[in-house]
């Protein structure tokens, strides 16, 4: 009986750690979605110069590149939750590149 209780405890602790990592990956995915919404607002603006407000073509290119990197990082973290820190950093880099989010 004591063995079964110990085994159940080990399984519970393992599930808890796994659940936390899964939650962290889900949080990174939600953050990516939010950043992509902000990016869409900015990248949908007419290109500068001309209209006001406008979006800078170089900034739009940077945002697209960082979005691809963040998406790849979040996707990788879904398959390997130990990569969640890299995914979170990639999403932060994307968010920081969006002028409207600063």
DSSP file (Angstrom, degrees, kcal/mol; ACC not computed):
  #  RESIDUE AA STRUCTURE BP1 BP2  ACC     N-H-->O    O-->H-N    N-H-->O    O-->H-N    TCO  KAPPA ALPHA  PHI   PSI    X-CA   Y-CA   Z-CA
    1    1 A X     >        0   0    0      0, 0.0     4,-2.1     0, 0.0     5,-0.2   0.000 360.0 360.0 360.0 -44.2    0.0    0.0    0.0
    2    2 A X  H  >  +     0   0    0      1,-0.2     4,-2.4     2,-0.2     5,-0.2   0.884 360.0  53.9 -60.6 -37.9    2.8    2.4    0.9
    3    3 A X  H  > S+     0   0    0      2,-0.2     4,-2.7     1,-0.2    -1,-0.2   0.914 107.6  49.7 -62.2 -43.6    4.4    1.7   -2.5
    4    4 A X  H  > S+     0   0    0      2,-0.2     4,-2.4     1,-0.2    -2,-0.2   0.881 110.7  49.8 -64.4 -38.6    1.2    2.6   -4.3
    5    5 A X  H  X S+     0   0    0     -4,-2.1     4,-2.3     2,-0.2    -1,-0.2   0.921 112.3  47.6 -65.4 -43.7    0.8    5.8   -2.4
    6    6 A X  H  X S+     0   0    0     -4,-2.4     4,-2.4     2,-0.2    -2,-0.2   0.905 112.1  50.0 -62.6 -41.9    4.5    6.7   -3.2
    7    7 A X  H  X S+     0   0    0     -4,-2.7     4,-2.2     1,-0.2    -2,-0.2   0.902 110.4  49.5 -64.1 -41.5    3.9    5.9   -6.8
    8    8 A X  H  X S+     0   0    0     -4,-2.4     4,-2.4     2,-0.2    -1,-0.2   0.891 110.4  51.3 -64.5 -39.6    0.7    8.0   -7.0
    9    9 A X  H  X S+     0   0    0     -4,-2.3     4,-2.7     2,-0.2     5,-0.2   0.925 109.8  48.7 -63.6 -45.0    2.6   10.9   -5.4
   10   10 A X  H  X S+     0   0    0     -4,-2.4     4,-2.3     1,-0.2    -2,-0.2   0.907 112.6  48.7 -61.7 -41.9    5.4   10.7   -7.9
   11   11 A X  H  X S+     0   0    0     -4,-2.2     4,-2.4     2,-0.2    -1,-0.2   0.904 111.3  50.0 -64.4 -41.0    2.9   10.6  -10.7
   12   12 A X  H  X S+     0   0    0     -4,-2.4     4,-2.3     2,-0.2    -2,-0.2   0.916 111.2  47.8 -64.6 -44.0    1.1   13.6   -9.3
   13   13 A X  H  X S+     0   0    0     -4,-2.7     4,-2.2     2,-0.2     5,-0.2   0.906 111.9  50.8 -63.5 -41.7    4.3   15.6   -9.0
   14   14 A X  H  X S+     0   0    0     -4,-2.3     4,-2.2    -5,-0.2    -2,-0.2   0.903 111.2  47.8 -62.2 -41.9    5.2   14.7  -12.5
   15   15 A X  H  X S+     0   0    0     -4,-2.4     4,-2.8     2,-0.2    -1,-0.2   0.875 109.3  54.2 -66.6 -37.3    1.8   15.8  -13.8
   16   16 A X  H  X S+     0   0    0     -4,-2.3     4,-2.2     2,-0.2    -2,-0.2   0.928 110.4  44.8 -64.1 -45.5    2.0   19.0  -11.9
   17   17 A X  H  X S+     0   0    0     -4,-2.2     4,-2.1     2,-0.2    -1,-0.2   0.916 115.5  48.1 -64.4 -42.7    5.4   20.0  -13.4
   18   18 A X  H  X S+     0   0    0     -4,-2.2     4,-2.4     1,-0.2    -2,-0.2   0.891 110.3  52.2 -64.1 -39.9    4.2   19.0  -16.9
   19   19 A X  H  X S+     0   0    0     -4,-2.8     4,-2.6     2,-0.2    -1,-0.2   0.894 107.9  51.4 -64.4 -40.5    1.0   20.9  -16.4
   20   20 A X  H  X S+     0   0    0     -4,-2.2     4,-2.3     2,-0.2    -1,-0.2   0.922 111.1  47.4 -62.5 -44.2    2.9   24.1  -15.4
   21   21 A X  H  X S+     0   0    0     -4,-2.1     4,-2.2     2,-0.2    -2,-0.2   0.901 111.6  50.9 -64.3 -39.9    5.1   23.8  -18.5
   22   22 A X  H  X S+     0   0    0     -4,-2.4     4,-2.4     1,-0.2    -2,-0.2   0.906 110.2  49.7 -63.4 -41.3    1.9   23.2  -20.6
   23   23 A X  H  X S+     0   0    0     -4,-2.6     4,-2.4     2,-0.2    -2,-0.2   0.889 109.4  51.8 -63.8 -39.1    0.4   26.3  -19.1
   24   24 A X  H  X S+     0   0    0     -4,-2.3     4,-2.0     2,-0.2    -2,-0.2   0.889 110.1  48.6 -64.9 -39.4    3.5   28.3  -19.8
   25   25 A X  H  X S+     0   0    0     -4,-2.2     4,-2.1     2,-0.2    -2,-0.2   0.916 111.6  49.8 -65.7 -42.9    3.4   27.2  -23.5
   26   26 A X  H  X S+     0   0    0     -4,-2.4     4,-2.4     1,-0.2    -2,-0.2   0.895 109.3  51.9 -62.6 -39.8   -0.2   28.2  -23.7
   27   27 A X  H  X S+     0   0    0     -4,-2.4     4,-2.5     1,-0.2    -1,-0.2   0.893 108.8  50.5 -64.0 -39.4    0.6   31.6  -22.2
   28   28 A X  H  X S+     0   0    0     -4,-2.0     4,-2.2     2,-0.2    -1,-0.2   0.885 110.2  50.6 -64.8 -37.7    3.3   32.1  -24.8
   29   29 A X  H  X S+     0   0    0     -4,-2.1     4,-2.1     2,-0.2    -2,-0.2   0.901 110.9  47.9 -67.3 -40.7    0.8   31.2  -27.5
   30   30 A X  H  X S+     0   0    0     -4,-2.4     4,-2.2     2,-0.2    -2,-0.2   0.910 111.4  50.8 -64.7 -42.5   -1.8   33.7  -26.1
   31   31 A X  H  X S+     0   0    0     -4,-2.5     4,-2.4     1,-0.2    -2,-0.2   0.887 108.7  52.3 -62.9 -38.6    0.9   36.4  -25.9
   32   32 A X  H  X S+     0   0    0     -4,-2.2     4,-2.7     2,-0.2    -1,-0.2   0.915 107.6  51.5 -63.1 -43.0    1.8   35.7  -29.5
   33   33 A X  H  X S+     0   0    0     -4,-2.1     4,-1.8     1,-0.2    -2,-0.2   0.913 110.8  48.6 -60.7 -42.5   -1.8   36.0  -30.6
   34   34 A X  H  X S+     0   0    0     -4,-2.2     4,-1.9     2,-0.2    -2,-0.2   0.911 112.0  48.4 -63.0 -43.2   -2.0   39.4  -28.8
   35   35 A X  H  X S+     0   0    0     -4,-2.4     4,-2.7     1,-0.2    -2,-0.2   0.893 109.2  53.2 -65.1 -39.3    1.2   40.6  -30.4
   36   36 A X  H  X S+     0   0    0     -4,-2.7     4,-2.3     2,-0.2    -1,-0.2   0.852 106.2  53.5 -65.6 -33.2    0.1   39.5  -33.8
   37   37 A X  H  X S+     0   0    0     -4,-1.8     4,-1.7     2,-0.2    -1,-0.2   0.925 111.2  45.5 -65.6 -43.7   -3.1   41.5  -33.4
   38   38 A X  H  X S+     0   0    0     -4,-1.9     4,-2.0     1,-0.2    -2,-0.2   0.909 112.2  52.2 -63.1 -41.4   -1.1   44.6  -32.6
   39   39 A X  H  X S+     0   0    0     -4,-2.7     4,-3.4     1,-0.2     5,-0.3   0.894 106.2  53.9 -62.3 -40.3    1.2   43.9  -35.5
   40   40 A X  H  X S+     0   0    0     -4,-2.3     4,-1.5     1,-0.2    -1,-0.2   0.897 106.4  52.0 -62.6 -40.3   -1.8   43.6  -37.9
   41   41 A X  H  < S+     0   0    0     -4,-1.7     4,-0.4     2,-0.2    -1,-0.2   0.944 116.2  40.2 -60.3 -47.0   -3.0   47.0  -36.8
   42   42 A X  H >< S+     0   0    0     -4,-2.0     3,-1.3     1,-0.2    -2,-0.2   0.937 115.6  48.7 -69.6 -46.6    0.4   48.6  -37.5
   43   43 A X  H 3< S+     0   0    0     -4,-3.4    -1,-0.2     1,-0.3    -2,-0.2   0.702 104.3  61.9 -71.4 -17.0    1.2   46.7  -40.7
   44   44 A X  T 3< S+     0   0    0     -4,-1.5    -1,-0.3    -5,-0.3    -2,-0.2   0.623  82.7 100.9 -80.8 -13.6   -2.3   47.5  -42.2
   45   45 A X  S <  S-     0   0    0     -3,-1.3     9,-0.1    -4,-0.4    10,-0.1  -0.355  89.9 -92.9 -66.5 152.0   -1.6   51.2  -42.1
   46   46 A X        -     0   0    0      7,-0.4     9,-2.8     1,-0.1     2,-0.1  -0.318  51.0 -98.3 -60.8 151.0   -0.6   52.8  -45.4
   47   47 A X  B  >  -a   55   0A   0      7,-0.2     4,-0.5    -3,-0.1     9,-0.2  -0.451  55.2 -77.3 -74.2 144.7    3.2   52.9  -45.9
   48   48 A X  T  4 S+     0   0    0      7,-2.2     9,-0.2     2,-0.1     2,-0.1  -0.437  98.2  48.4 -74.3 156.1    5.0   56.1  -45.1
   49   49 A X  T  4 S+     0   0    0      2,-0.1     2,-0.3    -2,-0.1     3,-0.1   0.748 107.1  38.9 -80.8 171.7    5.3   58.8  -46.5
   50   50 A X  T  4 S+     0   0    0      1,-0.2     2,-0.2    -2,-0.1    -2,-0.1  -0.661  99.9  50.2 134.9 -79.9    2.0   59.9  -47.5
   51   51 A X  S  < S-     0   0    0     -4,-0.5     2,-0.4    -2,-0.3    -1,-0.2  -0.497  78.0-111.2 -92.9 161.1   -0.7   59.2  -45.0
   52   52 A X  S    S+     0   0    0      1,-0.2     2,-0.2    -2,-0.2     3,-0.0  -0.978 102.9  33.0-133.7 123.5   -0.8   59.9  -41.3
   53   53 A X  S    S+     0   0    0     -2,-0.4    -7,-0.4    -7,-0.1     2,-0.3   0.577  92.3 161.1 -74.9 163.2   -0.7   57.6  -39.5
   54   54 A X        -     0   0    0     -2,-0.2     2,-0.4    -9,-0.1    -7,-0.2  -0.921  35.4-119.5-144.0 167.9    1.5   55.4  -41.5
   55   55 A X  B     -a   47   0A   0     -9,-2.8    -7,-2.2    -2,-0.3     2,-0.4  -0.928  25.2-123.3-115.4 139.4    3.7   52.4  -41.2
   56   56 A X     >  -     0   0    0     -2,-0.4     4,-2.4    -9,-0.2     5,-0.2  -0.643  15.2-138.8 -79.9 130.5    7.4   52.3  -42.1
   57   57 A X  H  > S+     0   0    0     -2,-0.4     4,-2.1    -9,-0.2     5,-0.1   0.873 103.0  50.2 -59.9 -40.2    8.3   49.6  -44.7
   58   58 A X  H  > S+     0   0    0      2,-0.2     4,-2.2     1,-0.2    -1,-0.2   0.892 110.7  49.6 -66.4 -38.9   11.5   48.6  -42.8
   59   59 A X  H  > S+     0   0    0      2,-0.2     4,-2.7     1,-0.2    -2,-0.2   0.894 109.1  52.4 -66.3 -39.5    9.6   48.2  -39.6
   60   60 A X  H  X S+     0   0    0     -4,-2.4     4,-2.4     2,-0.2    -2,-0.2   0.913 109.4  49.5 -62.1 -42.5    6.9   46.1  -41.3
   61   61 A X  H  X S+     0   0    0     -4,-2.1     4,-2.2     2,-0.2    -2,-0.2   0.904 111.5  49.0 -63.2 -41.4    9.6   43.8  -42.7
   62   62 A X  H  X S+     0   0    0     -4,-2.2     4,-2.9     2,-0.2     5,-0.2   0.923 110.4  50.7 -63.1 -44.5   11.2   43.5  -39.2
   63   63 A X  H  X S+     0   0    0     -4,-2.7     4,-2.5     1,-0.2    -2,-0.2   0.917 110.0  50.0 -60.1 -44.3    7.8   42.7  -37.7
   64   64 A X  H  X S+     0   0    0     -4,-2.4     4,-2.1     2,-0.2    -1,-0.2   0.913 112.7  46.9 -61.7 -42.8    7.1   40.0  -40.3
   65   65 A X  H  X S+     0   0    0     -4,-2.2     4,-2.1     2,-0.2    -2,-0.2   0.933 114.2  46.2 -64.4 -46.6   10.5   38.4  -39.6
   66   66 A X  H  X S+     0   0    0     -4,-2.9     4,-2.7     1,-0.2    28,-0.2   0.847 110.3  54.8 -66.9 -32.9   10.1   38.5  -35.8
   67   67 A X  H  X S+     0   0    0     -4,-2.5     4,-2.8    -5,-0.2     5,-0.2   0.930 107.8  48.9 -64.5 -44.8    6.6   37.2  -36.1
   68   68 A X  H  X S+     0   0    0     -4,-2.1     4,-2.3     1,-0.2    -2,-0.2   0.910 113.1  47.9 -60.0 -42.0    7.9   34.2  -38.1
   69   69 A X  H  X S+     0   0    0     -4,-2.1     4,-2.3     2,-0.2    -2,-0.2   0.916 112.8  47.7 -65.7 -43.1   10.6   33.6  -35.5
   70   70 A X  H  X S+     0   0    0     -4,-2.7     4,-2.6    20,-0.3     5,-0.2   0.909 111.5  50.6 -65.5 -41.8    8.1   33.9  -32.6
   71   71 A X  H  X S+     0   0    0     -4,-2.8     4,-2.6     1,-0.2    -1,-0.2   0.929 111.7  47.8 -61.2 -45.2    5.6   31.5  -34.3
   72   72 A X  H  X S+     0   0    0     -4,-2.3     4,-2.3    -5,-0.2    -1,-0.2   0.892 112.4  49.7 -62.9 -39.4    8.4   29.0  -34.9
   73   73 A X  H  X S+     0   0    0     -4,-2.3     4,-2.1     2,-0.2    14,-0.3   0.905 112.3  46.2 -67.8 -41.8    9.6   29.3  -31.3
   74   74 A X  H  X S+     0   0    0     -4,-2.6     4,-1.6     2,-0.2    -2,-0.2   0.910 112.6  50.9 -67.2 -41.3    6.1   28.8  -29.9
   75   75 A X  H  X S+     0   0    0     -4,-2.6     4,-1.2    -5,-0.2    -2,-0.2   0.910 110.6  49.3 -61.7 -41.9    5.4   25.9  -32.2
   76   76 A X  H  X S+     0   0    0     -4,-2.3     4,-1.6     1,-0.2     3,-0.3   0.888 107.9  54.2 -63.9 -38.7    8.7   24.3  -31.0
   77   77 A X  H  < S+     0   0    0     -4,-2.1    -1,-0.2     1,-0.2    -2,-0.2   0.811 100.1  61.0 -67.1 -29.1    7.8   24.8  -27.4
   78   78 A X  H  < S+     0   0    0     -4,-1.6     3,-0.3     1,-0.2    -1,-0.2   0.894 112.1  38.6 -62.3 -37.9    4.5   23.0  -28.0
   79   79 A X  H  < S+     0   0    0     -4,-1.2     2,-0.3    -3,-0.3    -2,-0.2   0.716 133.8  23.9 -82.7 -22.5    6.6   19.9  -28.9
   80   80 A X    ><  -     0   0    0     -4,-1.6     3,-2.7    -5,-0.1    -1,-0.3  -0.742  66.7-165.9-146.3  90.4    9.2   20.5  -26.2
   81   81 A X  G >  S+     0   0    0      1,-0.3     3,-1.6    -3,-0.3     4,-0.2   0.647  82.9  75.7 -57.3 -15.5    8.0   22.6  -23.3
   82   82 A X  G 3  S+     0   0    0      1,-0.3     3,-0.4     2,-0.1    -1,-0.3   0.643  87.4  63.8 -70.2 -10.2   11.5   23.1  -22.1
   83   83 A X  G <>  +     0   0    0     -3,-2.7     4,-1.9     1,-0.2     3,-0.4   0.275  68.9 105.9 -92.7  10.5   11.8   25.7  -24.9
   84   84 A X  H <> S+     0   0    0     -3,-1.6     4,-2.8     1,-0.2     5,-0.2   0.832  73.2  57.8 -63.1 -33.1    9.2   28.0  -23.4
   85   85 A X  H  > S+     0   0    0     -3,-0.4     4,-2.2     1,-0.2    -1,-0.2   0.906 107.7  47.2 -64.0 -40.4   11.8   30.6  -22.3
   86   86 A X  H  > S+     0   0    0     -3,-0.4     4,-2.2     2,-0.2    -1,-0.2   0.888 112.5  50.1 -66.8 -38.7   13.0   30.9  -25.9
   87   87 A X  H  X S+     0   0    0     -4,-1.9     4,-2.3   -14,-0.3    -2,-0.2   0.919 110.6  49.2 -64.9 -43.5    9.4   31.2  -27.1
   88   88 A X  H  X S+     0   0    0     -4,-2.8     4,-2.2     1,-0.2    -2,-0.2   0.899 111.5  49.4 -63.1 -41.2    8.6   33.9  -24.5
   89   89 A X  H  X S+     0   0    0     -4,-2.2     4,-2.2     2,-0.2    -1,-0.2   0.886 110.2  50.9 -65.5 -39.1   11.7   35.8  -25.5
   90   90 A X  H  X S+     0   0    0     -4,-2.2     4,-1.9     2,-0.2   -20,-0.3   0.895 110.5  48.7 -66.4 -39.5   10.8   35.6  -29.2
   91   91 A X  H  X S+     0   0    0     -4,-2.3     4,-2.6     2,-0.2    -2,-0.2   0.896 110.5  51.7 -66.3 -39.7    7.3   36.9  -28.5
   92   92 A X  H  X S+     0   0    0     -4,-2.2     4,-2.5     2,-0.2    -2,-0.2   0.897 107.8  52.2 -63.2 -40.2    8.7   39.8  -26.4
   93   93 A X  H  X S+     0   0    0     -4,-2.2     4,-1.0     2,-0.2    -1,-0.2   0.908 111.1  47.7 -62.8 -41.4   11.0   40.7  -29.2
   94   94 A X  H >X S+     0   0    0     -4,-1.9     3,-0.7   -28,-0.2     4,-0.7   0.948 111.9  49.0 -62.8 -48.5    8.1   40.9  -31.6
   95   95 A X  H >< S+     0   0    0     -4,-2.6     3,-1.0     1,-0.3     6,-0.2   0.893 109.6  52.0 -59.5 -41.5    6.0   42.9  -29.2
   96   96 A X  H 3< S+     0   0    0     -4,-2.5    -1,-0.3     1,-0.2    -2,-0.2   0.728 104.2  58.1 -68.9 -21.3    8.8   45.4  -28.7
   97   97 A X  H << S+     0   0    0     -4,-1.0     2,-0.7    -3,-0.7    -1,-0.2   0.625  84.8  91.7 -83.4 -12.7    9.2   45.9  -32.4
   98   98 A X    X<  -     0   0    0     -3,-1.0     3,-1.6    -4,-0.7     4,-0.5  -0.738  67.4-152.6 -87.9 114.0    5.7   47.1  -32.9
   99   99 A X  G >  S+     0   0    0     -2,-0.7     3,-1.2     1,-0.3    -1,-0.2   0.847  93.3  55.6 -55.3 -37.7    5.5   50.9  -32.6
  100  100 A X  G 3  S+     0   0    0      1,-0.2    -1,-0.3   -62,-0.1   -61,-0.0   0.717 103.4  56.5 -68.4 -19.8    1.9   50.9  -31.4
  101  101 A X  G <         0   0    0     -3,-1.6    -1,-0.2    -6,-0.2    -2,-0.2   0.506 360.0 360.0 -91.6  -3.5    2.8   48.5  -28.5
  102  102 A X    <         0   0    0     -3,-1.2    -1,-0.2    -4,-0.5    -2,-0.1   0.471 360.0 360.0 -85.9 360.0    5.5   50.7  -27.0
